[in-house]
Every structure is written in structure tokens, then in C-alpha cells.
Amino acid sequence: MRSRLNDYLALGVEHVWCFDPEAREARRYTADGFEMVREADLTIAGTPIQVNVAEVFSVLDQA
């Protein structure tokens, strides 16, 4: 997975988020590695993009 995430970074993607459905964790991925997401929403400053972490996992529960 890290190889694929590194591909995104190499392409210039600035915001890479990784969701672990088994552990119910969300992480940011940067050139420095993974960082656990502590806030309820992932956002990108200056855009309307907002992802509620709990909502992502609740959808998985319904599947």
C-alpha cells in the first residue's frame, strides 16, 4: 500500500488519506509517513471538501 500511496505523492497529490476499515482508523499520508487523524472531519483548506470520518465507517457498517 505504501508504494501506491507514494505514487500519489510523486504525482503531486497534496492530500492523501488512508482509511483502515478493520481498525476504524483514518490516517494522513505524507512523505514523512502516516499521521493518525484525530479530528472528526478531514478537510482541505480553501475548498468545500469535507469528509466526516465516523460517517465513512458507518457506511461500511451498513454494507
CHARMM internal coordinates of N, CA and C (Angstrom, degrees):
IC EDIT
DIST 1 N 1 CA 1.4400
DIST 1 CA 1 C 1.5248
ANGL 1 N 1 CA 1 C 110.39
DIST 1 C 2 N 1.3215
ANGL 1 CA 1 C 2 N 116.60
DIHE 1 N 1 CA 1 C 2 N -39.17
DIST 2 N 2 CA 1.4726
ANGL 1 C 2 N 2 CA 118.44
DIHE 1 CA 1 C 2 N 2 CA -179.57
DIST 2 CA 2 C 1.5240
ANGL 2 N 2 CA 2 C 111.66
DIHE 1 C 2 N 2 CA 2 C -59.76
DIST 2 C 3 N 1.3076
ANGL 2 CA 2 C 3 N 116.03
DIHE 2 N 2 CA 2 C 3 N -35.48
DIST 3 N 3 CA 1.4654
ANGL 2 C 3 N 3 CA 119.33
DIHE 2 CA 2 C 3 N 3 CA 178.61
DIST 3 CA 3 C 1.5208
ANGL 3 N 3 CA 3 C 110.46
DIHE 2 C 3 N 3 CA 3 C -61.08
DIST 3 C 4 N 1.3265
ANGL 3 CA 3 C 4 N 116.88
DIHE 3 N 3 CA 3 C 4 N -44.85
DIST 4 N 4 CA 1.4609
ANGL 3 C 4 N 4 CA 120.72
DIHE 3 CA 3 C 4 N 4 CA 179.13
DIST 4 CA 4 C 1.5254
ANGL 4 N 4 CA 4 C 111.01
DIHE 3 C 4 N 4 CA 4 C -65.88
DIST 4 C 5 N 1.3319
ANGL 4 CA 4 C 5 N 116.91
DIHE 4 N 4 CA 4 C 5 N -41.70
DIST 5 N 5 CA 1.4628
ANGL 4 C 5 N 5 CA 120.27
DIHE 4 CA 4 C 5 N 5 CA 178.76
DIST 5 CA 5 C 1.5194
ANGL 5 N 5 CA 5 C 110.63
DIHE 4 C 5 N 5 CA 5 C -63.85
DIST 5 C 6 N 1.3293
ANGL 5 CA 5 C 6 N 116.75
DIHE 5 N 5 CA 5 C 6 N -38.89
DIST 6 N 6 CA 1.4665
ANGL 5 C 6 N 6 CA 120.21
DIHE 5 CA 5 C 6 N 6 CA 176.42
DIST 6 CA 6 C 1.5241
ANGL 6 N 6 CA 6 C 111.44
DIHE 5 C 6 N 6 CA 6 C -64.19
DIST 6 C 7 N 1.3398
ANGL 6 CA 6 C 7 N 116.51
DIHE 6 N 6 CA 6 C 7 N -32.98
DIST 7 N 7 CA 1.4664
ANGL 6 C 7 N 7 CA 119.99
DIHE 6 CA 6 C 7 N 7 CA 175.91
DIST 7 CA 7 C 1.5255
ANGL 7 N 7 CA 7 C 110.35
DIHE 6 C 7 N 7 CA 7 C -60.10
DIST 7 C 8 N 1.3239
ANGL 7 CA 7 C 8 N 116.64
DIHE 7 N 7 CA 7 C 8 N -44.06
DIST 8 N 8 CA 1.4645
ANGL 7 C 8 N 8 CA 120.25
DIHE 7 CA 7 C 8 N 8 CA 179.24
DIST 8 CA 8 C 1.5346
ANGL 8 N 8 CA 8 C 110.68
DIHE 7 C 8 N 8 CA 8 C -61.40
DIST 8 C 9 N 1.3371
ANGL 8 CA 8 C 9 N 115.96
DIHE 8 N 8 CA 8 C 9 N -44.34
DIST 9 N 9 CA 1.4659
ANGL 8 C 9 N 9 CA 118.86
DIHE 8 CA 8 C 9 N 9 CA 178.71
DIST 9 CA 9 C 1.5277
ANGL 9 N 9 CA 9 C 110.75
DIHE 8 C 9 N 9 CA 9 C -61.99
DIST 9 C 10 N 1.3253
ANGL 9 CA 9 C 10 N 116.81
DIHE 9 N 9 CA 9 C 10 N -41.23
DIST 10 N 10 CA 1.4672
ANGL 9 C 10 N 10 CA 121.20
DIHE 9 CA 9 C 10 N 10 CA -179.62
DIST 10 CA 10 C 1.5258
ANGL 10 N 10 CA 10 C 111.49
DIHE 9 C 10 N 10 CA 10 C -64.14
DIST 10 C 11 N 1.3317
ANGL 10 CA 10 C 11 N 116.54
DIHE 10 N 10 CA 10 C 11 N -28.54
DIST 11 N 11 CA 1.4571
ANGL 10 C 11 N 11 CA 120.73
DIHE 10 CA 10 C 11 N 11 CA 177.93
DIST 11 CA 11 C 1.5248
ANGL 11 N 11 CA 11 C 112.50
DIHE 10 C 11 N 11 CA 11 C -79.92
DIST 11 C 12 N 1.3329
ANGL 11 CA 11 C 12 N 116.25
DIHE 11 N 11 CA 11 C 12 N -4.93
DIST 12 N 12 CA 1.4589
ANGL 11 C 12 N 12 CA 120.25
DIHE 11 CA 11 C 12 N 12 CA 177.95
DIST 12 CA 12 C 1.5134
ANGL 12 N 12 CA 12 C 114.89
DIHE 11 C 12 N 12 CA 12 C 96.99
DIST 12 C 13 N 1.3354
ANGL 12 CA 12 C 13 N 116.98
DIHE 12 N 12 CA 12 C 13 N 7.24
DIST 13 N 13 CA 1.4606
ANGL 12 C 13 N 13 CA 119.65
DIHE 12 CA 12 C 13 N 13 CA 177.53
DIST 13 CA 13 C 1.5253
ANGL 13 N 13 CA 13 C 107.99
DIHE 12 C 13 N 13 CA 13 C -66.19
DIST 13 C 14 N 1.3227
ANGL 13 CA 13 C 14 N 116.72
DIHE 13 N 13 CA 13 C 14 N 124.98
DIST 14 N 14 CA 1.4613
ANGL 13 C 14 N 14 CA 120.80
DIHE 13 CA 13 C 14 N 14 CA -174.54
DIST 14 CA 14 C 1.5239
ANGL 14 N 14 CA 14 C 113.56
DIHE 13 C 14 N 14 CA 14 C -87.70
DIST 14 C 15 N 1.3220
ANGL 14 CA 14 C 15 N 116.88
DIHE 14 N 14 CA 14 C 15 N -27.40
DIST 15 N 15 CA 1.4606
ANGL 14 C 15 N 15 CA 120.28
DIHE 14 CA 14 C 15 N 15 CA -175.31
DIST 15 CA 15 C 1.5244
ANGL 15 N 15 CA 15 C 109.16
DIHE 14 C 15 N 15 CA 15 C -124.16
DIST 15 C 16 N 1.3333
ANGL 15 CA 15 C 16 N 116.13
DIHE 15 N 15 CA 15 C 16 N 106.36
DIST 16 N 16 CA 1.4543
ANGL 15 C 16 N 16 CA 121.33
DIHE 15 CA 15 C 16 N 16 CA 179.87
DIST 16 CA 16 C 1.5222
ANGL 16 N 16 CA 16 C 107.64
DIHE 15 C 16 N 16 CA 16 C -116.54
DIST 16 C 17 N 1.3293
ANGL 16 CA 16 C 17 N 115.31
DIHE 16 N 16 CA 16 C 17 N 120.26
DIST 17 N 17 CA 1.4585
ANGL 16 C 17 N 17 CA 121.19
DIHE 16 CA 16 C 17 N 17 CA -179.87
DIST 17 CA 17 C 1.5201
ANGL 17 N 17 CA 17 C 108.48
DIHE 16 C 17 N 17 CA 17 C -116.07
DIST 17 C 18 N 1.2963
ANGL 17 CA 17 C 18 N 115.96
DIHE 17 N 17 CA 17 C 18 N 141.14
DIST 18 N 18 CA 1.4555
ANGL 17 C 18 N 18 CA 121.48
DIHE 17 CA 17 C 18 N 18 CA -178.68
DIST 18 CA 18 C 1.5273
ANGL 18 N 18 CA 18 C 108.00
DIHE 17 C 18 N 18 CA 18 C -126.96
DIST 18 C 19 N 1.3327
ANGL 18 CA 18 C 19 N 116.39
DIHE 18 N 18 CA 18 C 19 N 125.98
DIST 19 N 19 CA 1.4555
ANGL 18 C 19 N 19 CA 122.09
DIHE 18 CA 18 C 19 N 19 CA 179.95
DIST 19 CA 19 C 1.5195
ANGL 19 N 19 CA 19 C 109.40
DIHE 18 C 19 N 19 CA 19 C -107.71
DIST 19 C 20 N 1.3307
ANGL 19 CA 19 C 20 N 116.78
DIHE 19 N 19 CA 19 C 20 N 129.01
DIST 20 N 20 CA 1.4568
ANGL 19 C 20 N 20 CA 122.48
DIHE 19 CA 19 C 20 N 20 CA 176.73
DIST 20 CA 20 C 1.5263
ANGL 20 N 20 CA 20 C 107.96
DIHE 19 C 20 N 20 CA 20 C -104.94
DIST 20 C 21 N 1.3383
ANGL 20 CA 20 C 21 N 117.94
DIHE 20 N 20 CA 20 C 21 N 102.39
DIST 21 N 21 CA 1.4607
ANGL 20 C 21 N 21 CA 119.93
DIHE 20 CA 20 C 21 N 21 CA -174.85
DIST 21 CA 21 C 1.5264
ANGL 21 N 21 CA 21 C 113.99
DIHE 20 C 21 N 21 CA 21 C -67.16
DIST 21 C 22 N 1.3140
ANGL 21 CA 21 C 22 N 117.78
DIHE 21 N 21 CA 21 C 22 N -29.30
DIST 22 N 22 CA 1.4649
ANGL 21 C 22 N 22 CA 119.94
DIHE 21 CA 21 C 22 N 22 CA 179.91
DIST 22 CA 22 C 1.5225
ANGL 22 N 22 CA 22 C 111.74
DIHE 21 C 22 N 22 CA 22 C -72.55
DIST 22 C 23 N 1.3184
ANGL 22 CA 22 C 23 N 116.72
DIHE 22 N 22 CA 22 C 23 N -44.58
DIST 23 N 23 CA 1.4638
ANGL 22 C 23 N 23 CA 121.17
DIHE 22 CA 22 C 23 N 23 CA -179.14
DIST 23 CA 23 C 1.5287
ANGL 23 N 23 CA 23 C 111.82
DIHE 22 C 23 N 23 CA 23 C -85.82
DIST 23 C 24 N 1.3395
ANGL 23 CA 23 C 24 N 116.52
DIHE 23 N 23 CA 23 C 24 N -10.58
DIST 24 N 24 CA 1.4717
ANGL 23 C 24 N 24 CA 121.63
DIHE 23 CA 23 C 24 N 24 CA -177.29
DIST 24 CA 24 C 1.5309
ANGL 24 N 24 CA 24 C 110.70
DIHE 23 C 24 N 24 CA 24 C 57.09
DIST 24 C 25 N 1.3377
ANGL 24 CA 24 C 25 N 114.27
DIHE 24 N 24 CA 24 C 25 N 47.78
DIST 25 N 25 CA 1.4590
ANGL 24 C 25 N 25 CA 121.10
DIHE 24 CA 24 C 25 N 25 CA -179.76
DIST 25 CA 25 C 1.5243
ANGL 25 N 25 CA 25 C 109.74
DIHE 24 C 25 N 25 CA 25 C -126.71
DIST 25 C 26 N 1.3187
ANGL 25 CA 25 C 26 N 114.97
DIHE 25 N 25 CA 25 C 26 N 147.78
DIST 26 N 26 CA 1.4618
ANGL 25 C 26 N 26 CA 121.45
DIHE 25 CA 25 C 26 N 26 CA 173.48
DIST 26 CA 26 C 1.5246
ANGL 26 N 26 CA 26 C 107.51
DIHE 25 C 26 N 26 CA 26 C -118.72
DIST 26 C 27 N 1.3302
ANGL 26 CA 26 C 27 N 114.88
DIHE 26 N 26 CA 26 C 27 N 142.49
DIST 27 N 27 CA 1.4647
ANGL 26 C 27 N 27 CA 119.85
DIHE 26 CA 26 C 27 N 27 CA -179.41
DIST 27 CA 27 C 1.5136
ANGL 27 N 27 CA 27 C 109.71
DIHE 26 C 27 N 27 CA 27 C -136.88
DIST 27 C 28 N 1.3211
ANGL 27 CA 27 C 28 N 114.64
DIHE 27 N 27 CA 27 C 28 N 148.20
DIST 28 N 28 CA 1.4681
ANGL 27 C 28 N 28 CA 121.04
DIHE 27 CA 27 C 28 N 28 CA 169.07
DIST 28 CA 28 C 1.5183
ANGL 28 N 28 CA 28 C 106.17
DIHE 27 C 28 N 28 CA 28 C -89.66
DIST 28 C 29 N 1.3141
ANGL 28 CA 28 C 29 N 115.64
DIHE 28 N 28 CA 28 C 29 N 145.81
DIST 29 N 29 CA 1.4545
ANGL 28 C 29 N 29 CA 119.17
DIHE 28 CA 28 C 29 N 29 CA 176.80
DIST 29 CA 29 C 1.5148
ANGL 29 N 29 CA 29 C 108.57
DIHE 28 C 29 N 29 CA 29 C -121.10
DIST 29 C 30 N 1.3306
ANGL 29 CA 29 C 30 N 116.02
DIHE 29 N 29 CA 29 C 30 N 128.49
DIST 30 N 30 CA 1.4647
ANGL 29 C 30 N 30 CA 122.71
DIHE 29 CA 29 C 30 N 30 CA 177.63
DIST 30 CA 30 C 1.5268
ANGL 30 N 30 CA 30 C 107.81
DIHE 29 C 30 N 30 CA 30 C -131.47
DIST 30 C 31 N 1.3137
ANGL 30 CA 30 C 31 N 116.10
DIHE 30 N 30 CA 30 C 31 N 179.03
DIST 31 N 31 CA 1.4604
ANGL 30 C 31 N 31 CA 120.27
DIHE 30 CA 30 C 31 N 31 CA 177.32
DIST 31 CA 31 C 1.5347
ANGL 31 N 31 CA 31 C 111.45
DIHE 30 C 31 N 31 CA 31 C -60.49
DIST 31 C 32 N 1.3356
ANGL 31 CA 31 C 32 N 116.67
DIHE 31 N 31 CA 31 C 32 N -21.70
DIST 32 N 32 CA 1.4682
ANGL 31 C 32 N 32 CA 121.05
DIHE 31 CA 31 C 32 N 32 CA 178.52
DIST 32 CA 32 C 1.5206
ANGL 32 N 32 CA 32 C 112.70
DIHE 31 C 32 N 32 CA 32 C -84.98
DIST 32 C 33 N 1.3316
ANGL 32 CA 32 C 33 N 117.90
DIHE 32 N 32 CA 32 C 33 N -8.88
DIST 33 N 33 CA 1.4621
ANGL 32 C 33 N 33 CA 121.31
DIHE 32 CA 32 C 33 N 33 CA 179.61
DIST 33 CA 33 C 1.5144
ANGL 33 N 33 CA 33 C 111.93
DIHE 32 C 33 N 33 CA 33 C 118.63
DIST 33 C 34 N 1.3321
ANGL 33 CA 33 C 34 N 115.35
DIHE 33 N 33 CA 33 C 34 N -156.98
DIST 34 N 34 CA 1.4618
ANGL 33 C 34 N 34 CA 121.65
DIHE 33 CA 33 C 34 N 34 CA -176.80
DIST 34 CA 34 C 1.5201
ANGL 34 N 34 CA 34 C 111.86
DIHE 33 C 34 N 34 CA 34 C -88.93
DIST 34 C 35 N 1.3323
ANGL 34 CA 34 C 35 N 115.08
DIHE 34 N 34 CA 34 C 35 N 146.47
DIST 35 N 35 CA 1.4562
ANGL 34 C 35 N 35 CA 122.65
DIHE 34 CA 34 C 35 N 35 CA 174.18
DIST 35 CA 35 C 1.5324
ANGL 35 N 35 CA 35 C 106.64
DIHE 34 C 35 N 35 CA 35 C -132.74
DIST 35 C 36 N 1.3355
ANGL 35 CA 35 C 36 N 116.90
DIHE 35 N 35 CA 35 C 36 N 123.35
DIST 36 N 36 CA 1.4568
ANGL 35 C 36 N 36 CA 121.10
DIHE 35 CA 35 C 36 N 36 CA 179.48
DIST 36 CA 36 C 1.5234
ANGL 36 N 36 CA 36 C 110.12
DIHE 35 C 36 N 36 CA 36 C -63.59
DIST 36 C 37 N 1.3140
ANGL 36 CA 36 C 37 N 116.59
DIHE 36 N 36 CA 36 C 37 N 135.90
DIST 37 N 37 CA 1.4596
ANGL 36 C 37 N 37 CA 121.93
DIHE 36 CA 36 C 37 N 37 CA 177.47
DIST 37 CA 37 C 1.5174
ANGL 37 N 37 CA 37 C 108.24
DIHE 36 C 37 N 37 CA 37 C -83.90
DIST 37 C 38 N 1.3133
ANGL 37 CA 37 C 38 N 117.51
DIHE 37 N 37 CA 37 C 38 N 124.35
DIST 38 N 38 CA 1.4641
ANGL 37 C 38 N 38 CA 122.44
DIHE 37 CA 37 C 38 N 38 CA -178.14
DIST 38 CA 38 C 1.5267
ANGL 38 N 38 CA 38 C 112.78
DIHE 37 C 38 N 38 CA 38 C -103.47
DIST 38 C 39 N 1.3274
ANGL 38 CA 38 C 39 N 116.77
DIHE 38 N 38 CA 38 C 39 N -23.15
DIST 39 N 39 CA 1.4556
ANGL 38 C 39 N 39 CA 119.77
DIHE 38 CA 38 C 39 N 39 CA -177.58
DIST 39 CA 39 C 1.5300
ANGL 39 N 39 CA 39 C 110.55
DIHE 38 C 39 N 39 CA 39 C -84.60
DIST 39 C 40 N 1.3307
ANGL 39 CA 39 C 40 N 115.96
DIHE 39 N 39 CA 39 C 40 N 163.75
DIST 40 N 40 CA 1.4667
ANGL 39 C 40 N 40 CA 121.83
DIHE 39 CA 39 C 40 N 40 CA -177.29
DIST 40 CA 40 C 1.5255
ANGL 40 N 40 CA 40 C 112.10
DIHE 39 C 40 N 40 CA 40 C -74.73
DIST 40 C 41 N 1.3343
ANGL 40 CA 40 C 41 N 116.99
DIHE 40 N 40 CA 40 C 41 N -30.59
DIST 41 N 41 CA 1.4616
ANGL 40 C 41 N 41 CA 121.00
DIHE 40 CA 40 C 41 N 41 CA -177.06
DIST 41 CA 41 C 1.5164
ANGL 41 N 41 CA 41 C 111.41
DIHE 40 C 41 N 41 CA 41 C -123.10
DIST 41 C 42 N 1.3184
ANGL 41 CA 41 C 42 N 115.59
DIHE 41 N 41 CA 41 C 42 N 137.11
DIST 42 N 42 CA 1.4537
ANGL 41 C 42 N 42 CA 121.38
DIHE 41 CA 41 C 42 N 42 CA 170.30
DIST 42 CA 42 C 1.5197
ANGL 42 N 42 CA 42 C 106.62
DIHE 41 C 42 N 42 CA 42 C -91.56
DIST 42 C 43 N 1.3054
ANGL 42 CA 42 C 43 N 117.05
DIHE 42 N 42 CA 42 C 43 N 130.05
DIST 43 N 43 CA 1.4555
ANGL 42 C 43 N 43 CA 121.38
DIHE 42 CA 42 C 43 N 43 CA -178.72
DIST 43 CA 43 C 1.5231
ANGL 43 N 43 CA 43 C 110.28
DIHE 42 C 43 N 43 CA 43 C -134.20
DIST 43 C 44 N 1.3112
ANGL 43 CA 43 C 44 N 114.75
DIHE 43 N 43 CA 43 C 44 N 162.09
DIST 44 N 44 CA 1.4605
ANGL 43 C 44 N 44 CA 120.99
DIHE 43 CA 43 C 44 N 44 CA 172.56
DIST 44 CA 44 C 1.5187
ANGL 44 N 44 CA 44 C 106.10
DIHE 43 C 44 N 44 CA 44 C -122.99
DIST 44 C 45 N 1.3190
ANGL 44 CA 44 C 45 N 115.82
DIHE 44 N 44 CA 44 C 45 N 114.48
DIST 45 N 45 CA 1.4635
ANGL 44 C 45 N 45 CA 121.84
DIHE 44 CA 44 C 45 N 45 CA -176.86
DIST 45 CA 45 C 1.5270
ANGL 45 N 45 CA 45 C 110.96
DIHE 44 C 45 N 45 CA 45 C -54.51
DIST 45 C 46 N 1.3221
ANGL 45 CA 45 C 46 N 114.79
DIHE 45 N 45 CA 45 C 46 N 138.48
DIST 46 N 46 CA 1.4494
ANGL 45 C 46 N 46 CA 120.67
DIHE 45 CA 45 C 46 N 46 CA 177.66
DIST 46 CA 46 C 1.5146
ANGL 46 N 46 CA 46 C 114.69
DIHE 45 C 46 N 46 CA 46 C 80.97
DIST 46 C 47 N 1.3401
ANGL 46 CA 46 C 47 N 116.79
DIHE 46 N 46 CA 46 C 47 N 5.23
DIST 47 N 47 CA 1.4669
ANGL 46 C 47 N 47 CA 121.16
DIHE 46 CA 46 C 47 N 47 CA 178.11
DIST 47 CA 47 C 1.5252
ANGL 47 N 47 CA 47 C 108.79
DIHE 46 C 47 N 47 CA 47 C -132.27
DIST 47 C 48 N 1.3245
ANGL 47 CA 47 C 48 N 117.11
DIHE 47 N 47 CA 47 C 48 N 165.72
DIST 48 N 48 CA 1.4688
ANGL 47 C 48 N 48 CA 119.31
DIHE 47 CA 47 C 48 N 48 CA 176.24
DIST 48 CA 48 C 1.5332
ANGL 48 N 48 CA 48 C 112.66
DIHE 47 C 48 N 48 CA 48 C -84.23
DIST 48 C 49 N 1.3180
ANGL 48 CA 48 C 49 N 117.54
DIHE 48 N 48 CA 48 C 49 N 6.12
DIST 49 N 49 CA 1.4645
ANGL 48 C 49 N 49 CA 120.78
DIHE 48 CA 48 C 49 N 49 CA -176.24
DIST 49 CA 49 C 1.5243
ANGL 49 N 49 CA 49 C 110.10
DIHE 48 C 49 N 49 CA 49 C -71.06
DIST 49 C 50 N 1.3343
ANGL 49 CA 49 C 50 N 114.41
DIHE 49 N 49 CA 49 C 50 N 125.01
DIST 50 N 50 CA 1.4596
ANGL 49 C 50 N 50 CA 121.56
DIHE 49 CA 49 C 50 N 50 CA 179.15
DIST 50 CA 50 C 1.5298
ANGL 50 N 50 CA 50 C 107.66
DIHE 49 C 50 N 50 CA 50 C -150.75
DIST 50 C 51 N 1.3324
ANGL 50 CA 50 C 51 N 116.34
DIHE 50 N 50 CA 50 C 51 N 125.79
DIST 51 N 51 CA 1.4619
ANGL 50 C 51 N 51 CA 121.86
DIHE 50 CA 50 C 51 N 51 CA 179.77
DIST 51 CA 51 C 1.5154
ANGL 51 N 51 CA 51 C 108.11
DIHE 50 C 51 N 51 CA 51 C -123.55
DIST 51 C 52 N 1.3411
ANGL 51 CA 51 C 52 N 116.13
DIHE 51 N 51 CA 51 C 52 N 121.25
DIST 52 N 52 CA 1.4508
ANGL 51 C 52 N 52 CA 121.00
DIHE 51 CA 51 C 52 N 52 CA 177.91
DIST 52 CA 52 C 1.5283
ANGL 52 N 52 CA 52 C 108.06
DIHE 51 C 52 N 52 CA 52 C -84.11
DIST 52 C 53 N 1.3253
ANGL 52 CA 52 C 53 N 116.91
DIHE 52 N 52 CA 52 C 53 N 118.68
DIST 53 N 53 CA 1.4549
ANGL 52 C 53 N 53 CA 122.38
DIHE 52 CA 52 C 53 N 53 CA -174.55
DIST 53 CA 53 C 1.5317
ANGL 53 N 53 CA 53 C 111.00
DIHE 52 C 53 N 53 CA 53 C -61.97
DIST 53 C 54 N 1.3217
ANGL 53 CA 53 C 54 N 118.41
DIHE 53 N 53 CA 53 C 54 N -45.64
DIST 54 N 54 CA 1.4623
ANGL 53 C 54 N 54 CA 121.70
DIHE 53 CA 53 C 54 N 54 CA -179.47
DIST 54 CA 54 C 1.5305
ANGL 54 N 54 CA 54 C 111.08
DIHE 53 C 54 N 54 CA 54 C -61.66
DIST 54 C 55 N 1.3294
ANGL 54 CA 54 C 55 N 116.16
DIHE 54 N 54 CA 54 C 55 N -37.02
DIST 55 N 55 CA 1.4659
ANGL 54 C 55 N 55 CA 119.98
DIHE 54 CA 54 C 55 N 55 CA 179.43
DIST 55 CA 55 C 1.5248
ANGL 55 N 55 CA 55 C 111.44
DIHE 54 C 55 N 55 CA 55 C -65.46
DIST 55 C 56 N 1.3194
ANGL 55 CA 55 C 56 N 117.08
DIHE 55 N 55 CA 55 C 56 N -38.78
DIST 56 N 56 CA 1.4687
ANGL 55 C 56 N 56 CA 120.48
DIHE 55 CA 55 C 56 N 56 CA 177.78
DIST 56 CA 56 C 1.5228
ANGL 56 N 56 CA 56 C 109.64
DIHE 55 C 56 N 56 CA 56 C -58.71
DIST 56 C 57 N 1.3174
ANGL 56 CA 56 C 57 N 116.96
DIHE 56 N 56 CA 56 C 57 N -46.26
DIST 57 N 57 CA 1.4586
ANGL 56 C 57 N 57 CA 119.49
DIHE 56 CA 56 C 57 N 57 CA -178.20
DIST 57 CA 57 C 1.5284
ANGL 57 N 57 CA 57 C 111.99
DIHE 56 C 57 N 57 CA 57 C -73.56
DIST 57 C 58 N 1.3226
ANGL 57 CA 57 C 58 N 118.50
DIHE 57 N 57 CA 57 C 58 N -28.82
DIST 58 N 58 CA 1.4706
ANGL 57 C 58 N 58 CA 119.77
DIHE 57 CA 57 C 58 N 58 CA 178.08
DIST 58 CA 58 C 1.5228
ANGL 58 N 58 CA 58 C 110.56
DIHE 57 C 58 N 58 CA 58 C -68.00
DIST 58 C 59 N 1.3181
ANGL 58 CA 58 C 59 N 117.57
DIHE 58 N 58 CA 58 C 59 N -33.49
DIST 59 N 59 CA 1.4608
ANGL 58 C 59 N 59 CA 121.03
DIHE 58 CA 58 C 59 N 59 CA 176.23
DIST 59 CA 59 C 1.5280
ANGL 59 N 59 CA 59 C 110.18
DIHE 58 C 59 N 59 CA 59 C -64.09
DIST 59 C 60 N 1.3099
ANGL 59 CA 59 C 60 N 116.92
DIHE 59 N 59 CA 59 C 60 N -37.65
DIST 60 N 60 CA 1.4649
ANGL 59 C 60 N 60 CA 120.72
DIHE 59 CA 59 C 60 N 60 CA 178.22
DIST 60 CA 60 C 1.5219
ANGL 60 N 60 CA 60 C 110.69
DIHE 59 C 60 N 60 CA 60 C -64.02
DIST 60 C 61 N 1.3315
ANGL 60 CA 60 C 61 N 117.31
DIHE 60 N 60 CA 60 C 61 N -35.80
DIST 61 N 61 CA 1.4488
ANGL 60 C 61 N 61 CA 121.32
DIHE 60 CA 60 C 61 N 61 CA 179.56
DIST 61 CA 61 C 1.5133
ANGL 61 N 61 CA 61 C 111.87
DIHE 60 C 61 N 61 CA 61 C -65.77
DIST 61 C 62 N 1.3315
ANGL 61 CA 61 C 62 N 116.89
DIHE 61 N 61 CA 61 C 62 N -27.88
DIST 62 N 62 CA 1.4639
ANGL 61 C 62 N 62 CA 121.29
DIHE 61 CA 61 C 62 N 62 CA -177.84
DIST 62 CA 62 C 1.5219
ANGL 62 N 62 CA 62 C 112.17
DIHE 61 C 62 N 62 CA 62 C -83.37
DIST 62 C 63 N 1.3209
ANGL 62 CA 62 C 63 N 116.51
DIHE 62 N 62 CA 62 C 63 N -15.93
DIST 63 N 63 CA 1.4791
ANGL 62 C 63 N 63 CA 120.41
DIHE 62 CA 62 C 63 N 63 CA -176.57
DIST 63 CA 63 C 1.5180
ANGL 63 N 63 CA 63 C 112.70
DIHE 62 C 63 N 63 CA 63 C -75.26
END
COOR INIT
IC SEED 1 N 1 CA 1 C
IC BUILD
